[in-house]
């Protein structure tokens, strides 16, 4: 398809369809990664037991020094993904540079909470936990 021949409305429709597809793919990727993680945990558990080690002992050694999350709030686990680059995401806290740049490039003020919220809804893909 030659995009140069499309009207503004047709290009916007194409962009919306692609963004929707990217959102679906991003959610499927997360789901597949979670499934893979479960398989890995089962395999690891079997290996530990086959070799005669204690699960709790190995788990405590693996987590020594690991930072534990203190929040069970699902809002904290929401993830906003850049639909153009799924390697870029925002969870919470200070805005990453790429997000500030995109906001400014699209006429939003990163210092304004209403603009930040509107930008997340309009321009980023929300991935629920």
MOPAC internal coordinates of N, CA, C and O (Angstrom, degrees):
PM7 1SCF
backbone

  N    0.0000 0     0.00 0     0.00 0    0    0    0
  C    1.4479 1     0.00 0     0.00 0    1    0    0
  C    1.5291 1   108.26 1     0.00 0    2    1    0
  O    1.2310 1   121.13 1   -43.97 1    3    2    1
  N    1.3091 1   115.45 1   136.03 1    3    2    1
  C    1.4631 1   120.11 1   178.67 1    5    3    2
  C    1.5215 1   108.47 1   -97.27 1    6    5    3
  O    1.2310 1   121.44 1   -70.71 1    7    6    5
  N    1.3189 1   114.85 1   109.29 1    7    6    5
  C    1.4578 1   120.64 1  -176.38 1    9    7    6
  C    1.5201 1   112.18 1   -69.59 1   10    9    7
  O    1.2310 1   120.35 1   152.89 1   11   10    9
  N    1.3223 1   116.93 1   -27.11 1   11   10    9
  C    1.4663 1   119.51 1  -178.39 1   13   11   10
  C    1.5208 1   112.39 1   -61.64 1   14   13   11
  O    1.2310 1   120.63 1   155.38 1   15   14   13
  N    1.3261 1   116.40 1   -24.62 1   15   14   13
  C    1.4626 1   120.60 1  -177.02 1   17   15   14
  C    1.5340 1   112.46 1   -86.47 1   18   17   15
  O    1.2310 1   120.17 1   172.22 1   19   18   17
  N    1.3129 1   117.29 1    -7.78 1   19   18   17
  C    1.4680 1   121.01 1  -176.64 1   21   19   18
  C    1.5240 1   111.12 1   -84.01 1   22   21   19
  O    1.2310 1   121.83 1   -29.78 1   23   22   21
  N    1.3317 1   114.10 1   150.22 1   23   22   21
  C    1.4679 1   119.85 1   175.82 1   25   23   22
  C    1.5209 1   109.23 1   -76.66 1   26   25   23
  O    1.2310 1   120.94 1    -9.31 1   27   26   25
  N    1.3171 1   115.81 1   170.69 1   27   26   25
  C    1.4603 1   121.35 1   178.68 1   29   27   26
  C    1.5322 1   110.73 1   -58.42 1   30   29   27
  O    1.2310 1   120.31 1   134.84 1   31   30   29
  N    1.3359 1   117.01 1   -45.16 1   31   30   29
  C    1.4704 1   120.50 1   179.60 1   33   31   30
  C    1.5231 1   111.42 1   -63.45 1   34   33   31
  O    1.2310 1   120.29 1   139.20 1   35   34   33
  N    1.3276 1   117.06 1   -40.80 1   35   34   33
  C    1.4615 1   120.41 1   178.99 1   37   35   34
  C    1.5298 1   111.24 1   -66.01 1   38   37   35
  O    1.2310 1   120.92 1   139.46 1   39   38   37
  N    1.3374 1   115.85 1   -40.54 1   39   38   37
  C    1.4649 1   119.46 1   177.15 1   41   39   38
  C    1.5278 1   110.84 1   -63.73 1   42   41   39
  O    1.2310 1   120.33 1   138.09 1   43   42   41
  N    1.3339 1   116.98 1   -41.91 1   43   42   41
  C    1.4634 1   120.24 1   178.59 1   45   43   42
  C    1.5168 1   110.46 1   -63.11 1   46   45   43
  O    1.2310 1   120.44 1   139.25 1   47   46   45
  N    1.3398 1   116.76 1   -40.75 1   47   46   45
  C    1.4670 1   120.63 1   178.06 1   49   47   46
  C    1.5268 1   110.30 1   -62.00 1   50   49   47
  O    1.2310 1   120.46 1   136.54 1   51   50   49
  N    1.3342 1   116.73 1   -43.46 1   51   50   49
  C    1.4714 1   121.07 1   177.54 1   53   51   50
  C    1.5230 1   110.56 1   -61.40 1   54   53   51
  O    1.2310 1   120.67 1   135.18 1   55   54   53
  N    1.3304 1   116.32 1   -44.82 1   55   54   53
  C    1.4611 1   120.78 1  -179.68 1   57   55   54
  C    1.5304 1   110.60 1   -62.60 1   58   57   55
  O    1.2310 1   120.10 1   138.51 1   59   58   57
  N    1.3302 1   117.41 1   -41.49 1   59   58   57
  C    1.4657 1   121.16 1   178.54 1   61   59   58
  C    1.5243 1   111.36 1   -63.79 1   62   61   59
  O    1.2310 1   120.47 1   137.58 1   63   62   61
  N    1.3351 1   116.70 1   -42.42 1   63   62   61
  C    1.4677 1   120.75 1   179.09 1   65   63   62
  C    1.5274 1   110.66 1   -64.19 1   66   65   63
  O    1.2310 1   120.52 1   138.54 1   67   66   65
  N    1.3195 1   116.61 1   -41.46 1   67   66   65
  C    1.4675 1   120.78 1   179.33 1   69   67   66
  C    1.5260 1   109.93 1   -65.97 1   70   69   67
  O    1.2310 1   120.19 1   138.28 1   71   70   69
  N    1.3291 1   117.24 1   -41.72 1   71   70   69
  C    1.4677 1   120.50 1   178.96 1   73   71   70
  C    1.5286 1   110.26 1   -62.68 1   74   73   71
  O    1.2310 1   120.45 1   139.97 1   75   74   73
  N    1.3264 1   116.74 1   -40.03 1   75   74   73
  C    1.4691 1   120.54 1   178.09 1   77   75   74
  C    1.5271 1   110.16 1   -64.04 1   78   77   75
  O    1.2310 1   120.32 1   136.42 1   79   78   77
  N    1.3312 1   117.00 1   -43.58 1   79   78   77
  C    1.4620 1   120.54 1   178.14 1   81   79   78
  C    1.5226 1   110.76 1   -62.80 1   82   81   79
  O    1.2310 1   120.39 1   138.88 1   83   82   81
  N    1.3265 1   116.85 1   -41.12 1   83   82   81
  C    1.4610 1   120.30 1   178.99 1   85   83   82
  C    1.5213 1   110.95 1   -63.74 1   86   85   83
  O    1.2310 1   120.41 1   142.19 1   87   86   85
  N    1.3169 1   116.81 1   -37.81 1   87   86   85
  C    1.4589 1   120.51 1   178.63 1   89   87   86
  C    1.5245 1   110.41 1   -63.98 1   90   89   87
  O    1.2310 1   120.53 1   135.30 1   91   90   89
  N    1.3231 1   116.60 1   -44.70 1   91   90   89
  C    1.4621 1   121.04 1   179.24 1   93   91   90
  C    1.5288 1   109.87 1   -62.88 1   94   93   91
  O    1.2310 1   120.43 1   135.77 1   95   94   93
  N    1.3229 1   116.78 1   -44.23 1   95   94   93
  C    1.4607 1   120.94 1   179.81 1   97   95   94
  C    1.5191 1   110.79 1   -64.12 1   98   97   95
  O    1.2310 1   119.87 1   138.10 1   99   98   97
  N    1.3268 1   117.85 1   -41.90 1   99   98   97
  C    1.4657 1   121.15 1   179.14 1  101   99   98
  C    1.5250 1   110.41 1   -61.36 1  102  101   99
  O    1.2310 1   120.08 1   138.37 1  103  102  101
  N    1.3268 1   117.46 1   -41.63 1  103  102  101
  C    1.4608 1   120.33 1   178.80 1  105  103  102
  C    1.5276 1   110.55 1   -66.57 1  106  105  103
  O    1.2310 1   120.08 1   139.94 1  107  106  105
  N    1.3378 1   117.45 1   -40.06 1  107  106  105
  C    1.4641 1   120.41 1   177.55 1  109  107  106
  C    1.5210 1   111.77 1   -65.21 1  110  109  107
  O    1.2310 1   120.57 1   141.57 1  111  110  109
  N    1.3311 1   116.51 1   -38.43 1  111  110  109
  C    1.4640 1   119.93 1   176.96 1  113  111  110
  C    1.5272 1   111.15 1   -60.67 1  114  113  111
  O    1.2310 1   120.69 1   134.61 1  115  114  113
  N    1.3249 1   116.28 1   -45.39 1  115  114  113
  C    1.4621 1   119.55 1   178.36 1  117  115  114
  C    1.5187 1   111.25 1   -61.43 1  118  117  115
  O    1.2310 1   120.64 1   137.97 1  119  118  117
  N    1.3270 1   116.37 1   -42.03 1  119  118  117
  C    1.4638 1   121.09 1   179.75 1  121  119  118
  C    1.5247 1   110.33 1   -63.02 1  122  121  119
  O    1.2310 1   120.41 1   134.62 1  123  122  121
  N    1.3294 1   116.83 1   -45.38 1  123  122  121
  C    1.4693 1   121.16 1   180.00 1  125  123  122
  C    1.5267 1   110.92 1   -64.55 1  126  125  123
  O    1.2310 1   120.31 1   141.04 1  127  126  125
  N    1.3208 1   117.02 1   -38.96 1  127  126  125
  C    1.4676 1   119.94 1   178.00 1  129  127  126
  C    1.5199 1   110.89 1   -63.96 1  130  129  127
  O    1.2310 1   120.56 1   139.95 1  131  130  129
  N    1.3312 1   116.54 1   -40.05 1  131  130  129
  C    1.4645 1   120.59 1   177.88 1  133  131  130
  C    1.5268 1   110.30 1   -64.08 1  134  133  131
  O    1.2310 1   120.59 1   136.80 1  135  134  133
  N    1.3398 1   116.47 1   -43.20 1  135  134  133
  C    1.4622 1   119.96 1   178.05 1  137  135  134
  C    1.5263 1   110.05 1   -61.63 1  138  137  135
  O    1.2310 1   120.46 1   136.30 1  139  138  137
  N    1.3159 1   116.73 1   -43.70 1  139  138  137
  C    1.4533 1   121.22 1   179.19 1  141  139  138
  C    1.5165 1   111.70 1   -63.19 1  142  141  139
  O    1.2310 1   120.70 1   143.21 1  143  142  141
  N    1.3246 1   116.27 1   -36.79 1  143  142  141
  C    1.4507 1   120.34 1   178.81 1  145  143  142
  C    1.5229 1   110.46 1   -65.02 1  146  145  143
  O    1.2310 1   120.31 1   139.35 1  147  146  145
  N    1.3287 1   117.01 1   -40.65 1  147  146  145
  C    1.4638 1   120.59 1   177.79 1  149  147  146
  C    1.5228 1   111.47 1   -62.40 1  150  149  147
  O    1.2310 1   120.66 1   137.48 1  151  150  149
  N    1.3322 1   116.35 1   -42.52 1  151  150  149
  C    1.4659 1   120.47 1   177.30 1  153  151  150
  C    1.5211 1   110.60 1   -62.42 1  154  153  151
  O    1.2310 1   120.56 1   136.84 1  155  154  153
  N    1.3210 1   116.53 1   -43.16 1  155  154  153
  C    1.4695 1   121.15 1   179.57 1  157  155  154
  C    1.5280 1   111.02 1   -61.23 1  158  157  155
  O    1.2310 1   120.54 1   136.80 1  159  158  157
  N    1.3279 1   116.58 1   -43.20 1  159  158  157
  C    1.4650 1   120.78 1  -179.49 1  161  159  158
  C    1.5285 1   110.01 1   -62.99 1  162  161  159
  O    1.2310 1   120.26 1   137.43 1  163  162  161
  N    1.3452 1   117.10 1   -42.57 1  163  162  161
  C    1.4644 1   119.77 1   178.17 1  165  163  162
  C    1.5274 1   110.89 1   -62.04 1  166  165  163
  O    1.2310 1   120.44 1   135.46 1  167  166  165
  N    1.3290 1   116.77 1   -44.54 1  167  166  165
  C    1.4690 1   120.78 1   178.98 1  169  167  166
  C    1.5210 1   111.15 1   -62.37 1  170  169  167
  O    1.2310 1   120.47 1   136.66 1  171  170  169
  N    1.3110 1   116.71 1   -43.34 1  171  170  169
  C    1.4607 1   121.09 1  -179.72 1  173  171  170
  C    1.5293 1   110.66 1   -64.03 1  174  173  171
  O    1.2310 1   120.92 1   136.44 1  175  174  173
  N    1.3261 1   115.85 1   -43.56 1  175  174  173
  C    1.4669 1   120.33 1   178.45 1  177  175  174
  C    1.5316 1   110.02 1   -58.93 1  178  177  175
  O    1.2310 1   120.68 1   134.04 1  179  178  177
  N    1.3301 1   116.31 1   -45.96 1  179  178  177
  C    1.4681 1   120.27 1   178.89 1  181  179  178
  C    1.5288 1   111.59 1   -60.88 1  182  181  179
  O    1.2310 1   120.13 1   136.84 1  183  182  181
  N    1.3247 1   117.35 1   -43.16 1  183  182  181
  C    1.4711 1   120.88 1   179.02 1  185  183  182
  C    1.5261 1   111.33 1   -61.28 1  186  185  183
  O    1.2310 1   120.79 1   136.77 1  187  186  185
  N    1.3250 1   116.10 1   -43.23 1  187  186  185
  C    1.4678 1   120.21 1  -179.11 1  189  187  186
  C    1.5232 1   110.02 1   -62.19 1  190  189  187
  O    1.2310 1   120.85 1   132.72 1  191  190  189
  N    1.3318 1   115.97 1   -47.28 1  191  190  189
  C    1.4598 1   119.95 1  -178.58 1  193  191  190
  C    1.5280 1   111.98 1   -67.57 1  194  193  191
  O    1.2310 1   120.24 1   140.20 1  195  194  193
  N    1.3599 1   117.15 1   -39.80 1  195  194  193
  C    1.4666 1   120.83 1   178.55 1  197  195  194
  C    1.5204 1   111.88 1   -59.93 1  198  197  195
  O    1.2310 1   120.48 1   145.67 1  199  198  197
  N    1.3126 1   116.69 1   -34.33 1  199  198  197
  C    1.4653 1   120.65 1  -178.83 1  201  199  198
  C    1.5258 1   112.47 1   -86.99 1  202  201  199
  O    1.2310 1   120.62 1  -179.63 1  203  202  201
  N    1.3274 1   116.43 1     0.37 1  203  202  201
  C    1.4520 1   120.69 1   173.83 1  205  203  202
  C    1.5156 1   115.44 1    83.92 1  206  205  203
  O    1.2310 1   120.21 1  -164.12 1  207  206  205
  N    1.3182 1   117.21 1    15.88 1  207  206  205
  C    1.4601 1   119.80 1   179.09 1  209  207  206
  C    1.5225 1   110.86 1   -90.02 1  210  209  207
  O    1.2310 1   121.43 1   -20.34 1  211  210  209
  N    1.3228 1   114.87 1   159.66 1  211  210  209
  C    1.4550 1   121.88 1   177.58 1  213  211  210
  C    1.5349 1   108.95 1   -86.69 1  214  213  211
  O    1.2310 1   120.98 1   -50.74 1  215  214  213
  N    1.3475 1   115.73 1   129.26 1  215  214  213
  C    1.4723 1   120.21 1  -177.33 1  217  215  214
  C    1.5270 1   112.23 1   -58.69 1  218  217  215
  O    1.2310 1   120.21 1   133.85 1  219  218  217
  N    1.3441 1   117.21 1   -46.15 1  219  218  217
  C    1.4634 1   119.77 1  -177.60 1  221  219  218
  C    1.5212 1   112.27 1   -64.63 1  222  221  219
  O    1.2310 1   120.91 1   142.21 1  223  222  221
  N    1.3364 1   115.87 1   -37.79 1  223  222  221
  C    1.4611 1   119.82 1   179.47 1  225  223  222
  C    1.5301 1   110.10 1   -63.20 1  226  225  223
  O    1.2310 1   120.72 1   132.59 1  227  226  225
  N    1.3234 1   116.23 1   -47.41 1  227  226  225
  C    1.4689 1   120.22 1  -179.58 1  229  227  226
  C    1.5242 1   110.14 1   -65.08 1  230  229  227
  O    1.2310 1   120.22 1   137.17 1  231  230  229
  N    1.3267 1   117.19 1   -42.83 1  231  230  229
  C    1.4675 1   120.95 1  -179.90 1  233  231  230
  C    1.5221 1   110.85 1   -61.37 1  234  233  231
  O    1.2310 1   120.13 1   137.73 1  235  234  233
  N    1.3360 1   117.36 1   -42.27 1  235  234  233
  C    1.4636 1   119.09 1  -179.00 1  237  235  234
  C    1.5268 1   110.77 1   -67.05 1  238  237  235
  O    1.2310 1   120.48 1   145.04 1  239  238  237
  N    1.3368 1   116.69 1   -34.96 1  239  238  237
  C    1.4598 1   119.06 1   177.94 1  241  239  238
  C    1.5284 1   111.45 1   -69.65 1  242  241  239
  O    1.2310 1   120.99 1   145.07 1  243  242  241
  N    1.3192 1   115.71 1   -34.93 1  243  242  241
  C    1.4711 1   119.55 1   179.30 1  245  243  242
  C    1.5243 1   111.89 1   -69.69 1  246  245  243
  O    1.2310 1   120.73 1   147.33 1  247  246  245
  N    1.3183 1   116.20 1   -32.67 1  247  246  245
  C    1.4654 1   119.10 1  -174.84 1  249  247  246
  C    1.5193 1   113.56 1   -96.79 1  250  249  247
  O    1.2310 1   119.69 1  -178.83 1  251  250  249
  N    1.3089 1   118.20 1     1.17 1  251  250  249
  C    1.4639 1   119.96 1   177.61 1  253  251  250
  C    1.5163 1   109.88 1   -56.56 1  254  253  251
  O    1.2310 1   120.95 1   -55.33 1  255  254  253
  N    1.3075 1   115.78 1   124.67 1  255  254  253
  C    1.4550 1   120.37 1   178.18 1  257  255  254
  C    1.5211 1   113.71 1    81.32 1  258  257  255
  O    1.2310 1   120.51 1   175.37 1  259  258  257
  N    1.3334 1   116.63 1    -4.63 1  259  258  257
  C    1.4654 1   118.56 1   179.73 1  261  259  258
  C    1.5193 1   109.26 1   -76.30 1  262  261  259
  O    1.2310 1   121.21 1   -37.94 1  263  262  261
  N    1.2998 1   115.29 1   142.06 1  263  262  261
  C    1.4616 1   120.96 1   179.42 1  265  263  262
  C    1.5228 1   108.98 1   -80.04 1  266  265  263
  O    1.2310 1   120.55 1   -47.66 1  267  266  265
  N    1.3063 1   116.55 1   132.34 1  267  266  265
  C    1.4576 1   121.14 1   179.44 1  269  267  266
  C    1.5138 1   109.17 1  -102.87 1  270  269  267
  O    1.2310 1   120.97 1   -35.86 1  271  270  269
  N    1.3408 1   115.75 1   144.14 1  271  270  269
  C    1.4599 1   119.81 1   177.43 1  273  271  270
  C    1.5208 1   108.62 1   -79.18 1  274  273  271
  O    1.2310 1   120.88 1   -34.97 1  275  274  273
  N    1.3069 1   115.93 1   145.03 1  275  274  273
  C    1.4533 1   120.47 1  -177.79 1  277  275  274
  C    1.5172 1   112.11 1  -107.48 1  278  277  275
  O    1.2310 1   120.25 1   175.50 1  279  278  277
  N    1.3220 1   117.12 1    -4.50 1  279  278  277
  C    1.4560 1   119.32 1  -174.91 1  281  279  278
  C    1.5220 1   110.92 1  -109.99 1  282  281  279
  O    1.2310 1   121.05 1   -44.16 1  283  282  281
  N    1.3150 1   115.59 1   135.84 1  283  282  281
  C    1.4596 1   121.56 1   172.66 1  285  283  282
  C    1.5196 1   110.01 1  -106.41 1  286  285  283
  O    1.2310 1   120.35 1  -168.90 1  287  286  285
  N    1.3072 1   116.94 1    11.10 1  287  286  285
  C    1.4530 1   122.49 1  -177.96 1  289  287  286
  C    1.5266 1   109.59 1   -75.28 1  290  289  287
  O    1.2310 1   119.71 1   -62.63 1  291  290  289
  N    1.3713 1   118.16 1   117.37 1  291  290  289
  C    1.4579 1   119.53 1  -178.92 1  293  291  290
  C    1.5249 1   113.50 1   -63.15 1  294  293  291
  O    1.2310 1   120.11 1   156.72 1  295  294  293
  N    1.3401 1   117.39 1   -23.28 1  295  294  293
  C    1.4636 1   120.34 1   177.66 1  297  295  294
  C    1.5293 1   109.29 1   -61.83 1  298  297  295
  O    1.2310 1   120.53 1   145.08 1  299  298  297
  N    1.3366 1   116.59 1   -34.92 1  299  298  297
  C    1.4633 1   121.33 1  -179.41 1  301  299  298
  C    1.5299 1   112.08 1   -66.60 1  302  301  299
  O    1.2310 1   120.04 1   159.85 1  303  302  301
  N    1.3148 1   117.53 1   -20.15 1  303  302  301
  C    1.4553 1   120.87 1  -175.33 1  305  303  302
  C    1.5250 1   112.92 1   -98.40 1  306  305  303
  O    1.2310 1   120.34 1  -179.14 1  307  306  305
  N    1.3458 1   116.95 1     0.86 1  307  306  305
  C    1.4628 1   119.15 1   177.42 1  309  307  306
  C    1.5109 1   109.24 1   -66.61 1  310  309  307
  O    1.2310 1   121.18 1   -34.91 1  311  310  309
  N    1.2941 1   115.35 1   145.09 1  311  310  309
  C    1.4504 1   121.07 1  -176.75 1  313  311  310
  C    1.5165 1   109.47 1  -130.10 1  314  313  311
  O    1.2310 1   120.36 1   -49.69 1  315  314  313
  N    1.3082 1   116.91 1   130.31 1  315  314  313
  C    1.4546 1   121.74 1   176.35 1  317  315  314
  C    1.5208 1   107.43 1  -106.28 1  318  317  315
  O    1.2310 1   120.71 1   -57.10 1  319  318  317
  N    1.3351 1   116.24 1   122.90 1  319  318  317
  C    1.4571 1   122.06 1  -174.69 1  321  319  318
  C    1.5243 1   109.05 1  -111.01 1  322  321  319
  O    1.2310 1   121.07 1   -40.62 1  323  322  321
  N    1.3287 1   115.57 1   139.38 1  323  322  321
  C    1.4630 1   121.49 1   174.06 1  325  323  322
  C    1.5231 1   107.03 1   -69.30 1  326  325  323
  O    1.2310 1   119.17 1   -62.89 1  327  326  325
  N    1.3407 1   119.18 1   117.11 1  327  326  325
  C    1.4718 1   120.20 1  -177.67 1  329  327  326
  C    1.5261 1   112.89 1   -64.49 1  330  329  327
  O    1.2310 1   119.94 1   162.46 1  331  330  329
  N    1.3258 1   117.72 1   -17.54 1  331  330  329
  C    1.4647 1   120.81 1   179.59 1  333  331  330
  C    1.5208 1   113.07 1   -91.07 1  334  333  331
  O    1.2310 1   120.41 1   163.62 1  335  334  333
  N    1.3376 1   116.81 1   -16.38 1  335  334  333
  C    1.4619 1   121.02 1  -178.82 1  337  335  334
  C    1.5258 1   108.17 1  -154.31 1  338  337  335
  O    1.2310 1   120.50 1   -81.39 1  339  338  337
  N    1.3293 1   116.64 1    98.61 1  339  338  337
  C    1.4592 1   121.20 1  -174.59 1  341  339  338
  C    1.5197 1   113.46 1   -70.03 1  342  341  339
  O    1.2310 1   119.96 1   174.52 1  343  342  341
  N    1.3102 1   117.67 1    -5.48 1  343  342  341
  C    1.4590 1   120.53 1   174.51 1  345  343  342
  C    1.5314 1   110.49 1   -77.87 1  346  345  343
  O    1.2310 1   120.56 1   163.27 1  347  346  345
  N    1.3297 1   116.54 1   -16.73 1  347  346  345
  C    1.4582 1   121.34 1   179.94 1  349  347  346
  C    1.5198 1   108.77 1  -101.22 1  350  349  347
  O    1.2310 1   120.94 1   -54.52 1  351  350  349
  N    1.3140 1   115.82 1   125.48 1  351  350  349
  C    1.4488 1   119.87 1   178.06 1  353  351  350
  C    1.5209 1   109.61 1  -147.25 1  354  353  351
  O    1.2310 1   121.78 1   -17.94 1  355  354  353
  N    1.3215 1   114.20 1   162.06 1  355  354  353
  C    1.4650 1   121.70 1   179.43 1  357  355  354
  C    1.5194 1   107.29 1  -130.94 1  358  357  355
  O    1.2310 1   120.77 1   -50.80 1  359  358  357
  N    1.3196 1   116.13 1   129.20 1  359  358  357
  C    1.4579 1   119.76 1   179.18 1  361  359  358
  C    1.5295 1   109.47 1  -104.70 1  362  361  359
  O    1.2310 1   120.13 1   118.95 1  363  362  361
  N    1.2990 1   117.35 1   -61.05 1  363  362  361
  C    1.4653 1   122.77 1   176.78 1  365  363  362
  C    1.5157 1   108.45 1  -172.30 1  366  365  363
  O    1.2310 1   120.81 1    -8.99 1  367  366  365
  N    1.3200 1   116.05 1   171.01 1  367  366  365
  C    1.4555 1   119.27 1   179.94 1  369  367  366
  C    1.5175 1   111.37 1    93.75 1  370  369  367
  O    1.2310 1   120.36 1    22.32 1  371  370  369
  N    1.3289 1   116.91 1  -157.68 1  371  370  369
  C    1.4670 1   120.30 1  -179.10 1  373  371  370
  C    1.5219 1   111.27 1   -59.96 1  374  373  371
  O    1.2310 1   121.24 1   -37.78 1  375  374  373
  N    1.3148 1   115.23 1   142.22 1  375  374  373
  C    1.4676 1   119.62 1  -179.46 1  377  375  374
  C    1.5254 1   110.23 1   -72.05 1  378  377  375
  O    1.2310 1   120.68 1   -46.54 1  379  378  377
  N    1.3386 1   116.30 1   133.46 1  379  378  377
  C    1.4656 1   118.31 1   175.55 1  381  379  378
  C    1.5321 1   110.43 1   -68.98 1  382  381  379
  O    1.2310 1   120.55 1   -22.64 1  383  382  381
  N    1.3076 1   116.55 1   157.36 1  383  382  381
  C    1.4620 1   121.78 1  -177.78 1  385  383  382
  C    1.5125 1   113.15 1   -56.21 1  386  385  383
  O    1.2310 1   120.05 1   137.24 1  387  386  385
  N    1.3483 1   117.51 1   -42.76 1  387  386  385
  C    1.4728 1   119.86 1  -177.96 1  389  387  386
  C    1.5247 1   110.50 1   -61.26 1  390  389  387
  O    1.2310 1   120.35 1   144.95 1  391  390  389
  N    1.3436 1   116.94 1   -35.05 1  391  390  389
  C    1.4549 1   120.42 1  -178.41 1  393  391  390
  C    1.5305 1   110.68 1   -72.12 1  394  393  391
  O    1.2310 1   120.28 1   137.97 1  395  394  393
  N    1.3358 1   117.06 1   -42.03 1  395  394  393
  C    1.4649 1   120.46 1   176.35 1  397  395  394
  C    1.5220 1   110.78 1   -59.80 1  398  397  395
  O    1.2310 1   120.92 1   135.55 1  399  398  397
  N    1.3466 1   115.85 1   -44.45 1  399  398  397
  C    1.4667 1   120.22 1  -179.38 1  401  399  398
  C    1.5260 1   111.15 1   -61.81 1  402  401  399
  O    1.2310 1   120.37 1   135.95 1  403  402  401
  N    1.3259 1   116.90 1   -44.05 1  403  402  401
  C    1.4638 1   119.97 1   179.60 1  405  403  402
  C    1.5207 1   111.21 1   -64.68 1  406  405  403
  O    1.2310 1   120.65 1   139.66 1  407  406  405
  N    1.3255 1   116.36 1   -40.34 1  407  406  405
  C    1.4604 1   119.27 1   179.38 1  409  407  406
  C    1.5218 1   110.45 1   -61.69 1  410  409  407
  O    1.2310 1   120.74 1   131.66 1  411  410  409
  N    1.3301 1   116.19 1   -48.34 1  411  410  409
  C    1.4653 1   119.92 1  -179.13 1  413  411  410
  C    1.5248 1   111.27 1   -63.89 1  414  413  411
  O    1.2310 1   120.32 1   140.47 1  415  414  413
  N    1.3256 1   117.00 1   -39.53 1  415  414  413
  C    1.4684 1   120.89 1  -179.20 1  417  415  414
  C    1.5282 1   111.52 1   -65.18 1  418  417  415
  O    1.2310 1   120.28 1   155.36 1  419  418  417
  N    1.3280 1   117.06 1   -24.64 1  419  418  417
  C    1.4596 1   121.24 1  -179.01 1  421  419  418
  C    1.5254 1   113.02 1  -104.39 1  422  421  419
  O    1.2310 1   120.45 1  -167.37 1  423  422  421
  N    1.3440 1   116.74 1    12.63 1  423  422  421
  C    1.4552 1   120.65 1   173.78 1  425  423  422
  C    1.5204 1   115.24 1    84.91 1  426  425  423
  O    1.2310 1   119.82 1  -161.86 1  427  426  425
  N    1.3159 1   117.96 1    18.14 1  427  426  425
  C    1.4609 1   121.46 1   177.52 1  429  427  426
  C    1.5236 1   108.92 1  -102.61 1  430  429  427
  O    1.2310 1   121.19 1   -27.83 1  431  430  429
  N    1.3408 1   115.33 1   152.17 1  431  430  429
  C    1.4633 1   121.02 1   178.09 1  433  431  430
  C    1.5261 1   108.88 1  -100.99 1  434  433  431
  O    1.2310 1   119.33 1   -68.59 1  435  434  433
  N    1.3464 1   118.89 1   111.41 1  435  434  433
  C    1.4653 1   121.00 1  -179.06 1  437  435  434
  C    1.5280 1   113.76 1   -60.32 1  438  437  435
  O    1.2310 1   119.86 1   158.48 1  439  438  437
  N    1.3281 1   117.88 1   -21.52 1  439  438  437
  C    1.4583 1   121.20 1  -179.76 1  441  439  438
  C    1.5297 1   112.41 1   -82.22 1  442  441  439
  O    1.2310 1   120.40 1   168.21 1  443  442  441
  N    1.3407 1   116.85 1   -11.79 1  443  442  441
  C    1.4576 1   121.64 1  -176.90 1  445  443  442
  C    1.5283 1   109.58 1   -99.18 1  446  445  443
  O    1.2310 1   120.05 1   -60.95 1  447  446  445
  N    1.3482 1   117.52 1   119.05 1  447  446  445
  C    1.4647 1   121.60 1  -176.45 1  449  447  446
  C    1.5239 1   111.96 1   -59.26 1  450  449  447
  O    1.2310 1   119.92 1   138.27 1  451  450  449
  N    1.3235 1   117.77 1   -41.73 1  451  450  449
  C    1.4670 1   120.62 1  -179.61 1  453  451  450
  C    1.5330 1   109.90 1   -62.01 1  454  453  451
  O    1.2310 1   120.16 1   138.47 1  455  454  453
  N    1.3227 1   117.29 1   -41.53 1  455  454  453
  C    1.4655 1   120.98 1   177.61 1  457  455  454
  C    1.5279 1   110.71 1   -64.92 1  458  457  455
  O    1.2310 1   120.37 1   138.83 1  459  458  457
  N    1.3335 1   116.90 1   -41.17 1  459  458  457
  C    1.4734 1   120.10 1   179.09 1  461  459  458
  C    1.5226 1   110.22 1   -61.87 1  462  461  459
  O    1.2310 1   120.71 1   133.67 1  463  462  461
  N    1.3399 1   116.25 1   -46.33 1  463  462  461
  C    1.4635 1   120.41 1  -179.64 1  465  463  462
  C    1.5230 1   111.08 1   -63.68 1  466  465  463
  O    1.2310 1   120.28 1   136.53 1  467  466  465
  N    1.3285 1   117.07 1   -43.47 1  467  466  465
  C    1.4647 1   121.18 1  -179.70 1  469  467  466
  C    1.5293 1   110.40 1   -64.78 1  470  469  467
  O    1.2310 1   120.40 1   139.07 1  471  470  469
  N    1.3319 1   116.84 1   -40.93 1  471  470  469
  C    1.4645 1   120.77 1   179.25 1  473  471  470
  C    1.5296 1   110.74 1   -62.59 1  474  473  471
  O    1.2310 1   120.56 1   136.19 1  475  474  473
  N    1.3356 1   116.54 1   -43.81 1  475  474  473
  C    1.4684 1   119.48 1   179.94 1  477  475  474
  C    1.5240 1   111.00 1   -59.94 1  478  477  475
  O    1.2310 1   120.51 1   137.49 1  479  478  477
  N    1.3290 1   116.64 1   -42.51 1  479  478  477
  C    1.4619 1   120.67 1  -179.12 1  481  479  478
  C    1.5310 1   111.24 1   -69.88 1  482  481  479
  O    1.2310 1   120.24 1   136.74 1  483  482  481
  N    1.3225 1   117.14 1   -43.26 1  483  482  481
  C    1.4496 1   120.81 1  -172.89 1  485  483  482
  C    1.5241 1   114.69 1   -83.98 1  486  485  483
  O    1.2310 1   119.76 1   149.65 1  487  486  485
  N    1.3350 1   118.06 1   -30.35 1  487  486  485
  C    1.4580 1   120.09 1  -169.74 1  489  487  486
  C    1.5300 1   115.67 1  -118.97 1  490  489  487
  O    1.2310 1   119.98 1   167.97 1  491  490  489
  N    1.3307 1   117.65 1   -12.03 1  491  490  489
  C    1.4692 1   119.78 1  -178.65 1  493  491  490
  C    1.5147 1   110.07 1  -116.53 1  494  493  491
  O    1.2310 1   120.48 1   -20.83 1  495  494  493
  N    1.3132 1   116.68 1   159.17 1  495  494  493
  C    1.4517 1   122.45 1   178.15 1  497  495  494
  C    1.5296 1   108.28 1   -97.27 1  498  497  495
  O    1.2310 1   120.74 1   -56.49 1  499  498  497
  N    1.3364 1   116.19 1   123.51 1  499  498  497
  C    1.4524 1   120.93 1   179.24 1  501  499  498
  C    1.5165 1   109.19 1   -85.58 1  502  501  499
  O    1.2310 1   121.00 1   -53.07 1  503  502  501
  N    1.3312 1   115.69 1   126.93 1  503  502  501
  C    1.4580 1   121.36 1   175.44 1  505  503  502
  C    1.5216 1   106.59 1  -112.29 1  506  505  503
  O    1.2310 1   120.76 1   -65.07 1  507  506  505
  N    1.3269 1   116.14 1   114.93 1  507  506  505
  C    1.4733 1   121.34 1   179.88 1  509  507  506
  C    1.5231 1   108.82 1   -78.37 1  510  509  507
  O    1.2310 1   120.56 1   -28.09 1  511  510  509
  N    1.3480 1   116.54 1   151.91 1  511  510  509
  C    1.4703 1   119.18 1   179.24 1  513  511  510
  C    1.5158 1   111.93 1   -67.40 1  514  513  511
  O    1.2310 1   120.10 1   180.00 1  515  514  513

